[in-house]
Amino acid sequence: MKEIDKEKMNTNLWTIVEFMKNNNKSTGAAVSKFTLNNCEGGVDIEISVRQHGAIACDEFSFEQLKAIKELAQEKQQDKSSKLLQDIIEVCDDLIENYEDKDKNNIRSK
């Protein structure tokens, strides 16, 4: 097994972390991810940078998406709003993605 230069590894890792942190700040993204797949030793490495308290739309559970959609639909009955309609449409798309994944998982078993 190769000898690891820990100082170089720490410097490289810190460079990646700083880049991700700055990129996350400049884009305003809720979450930024850096992924290395199938690394030496058969492992995947993922580093995430997250705005404090932020949740990306693809991190909501199926149940949470359905609840968000229901709340938006209830609110929309009181007043028509483009924002509420956008929320409902995004939830519909993400719920559909969940359902498609479930169908594919059932077929592959």
MOVEN-V597791 format. One record per run of one state. SS is the DSSP state (a for helix, b for strand, c for the rest). FROM is the first residue (numbers start at 0). LEN is the number of residues. Records with the same first field share a line. If there is no record, write none. Layout:
SS = FROM-LEN  FROM-LEN
This chain:
c = 0-5  27-3  39-3  50-6  59-2  78-3  108-1
a = 5-22  56-3  61-17  81-27
b = 30-9  42-8
